[in-house]
Amino acid sequence: MNELPGPVEWRRSARARYVSLRIDARIGAVVVTLPPRARRQTGLALLAEHAAWVRESLAALTPAVRFVPGAKLPIGGVDYAIT
């Protein structure tokens, strides 16, 4: 796989038993968590296998709202202006 399906953050965890993928909405990236002895290639293979899901999930993220005067903040389907 030459091209990653989106921004990726790599993490190692002593508690992880398996390679896992999750979407972190705060940073807008997929997080690949590897157990201590897992090879990065294993994570790349999992990313390749789930590339479509990663792309769809990242595309579905709601854009972050900047908290500046005049910005609209959607709450319960109603936009509220920040003053």
C-alpha positions, 0 to 999 in steps of 0.5 A: 500500500503506497498511499495511506487512507488519511492522516494516521497516528501510530501508538504503541501500548503495553496493554494492547494485545492486538493491532487496532484501528479507531477514528479520533474525531478530535485530531481528525485522524485514524489511530493505529495502536500496536502491541509492543512486539507487533511490527508496523507492517502489521498495522499497515496491512490492517489499514490496507484491509480497512482503507474504505472504512477509514476514508468513509469515517474520516469524510463523515467527521463533522468539521471542528467549530472554532470558538470565535465571535460570529461563529455558528455553533450547531446544537440540537439542529439549531445554529447559535451564534457565538458573541 
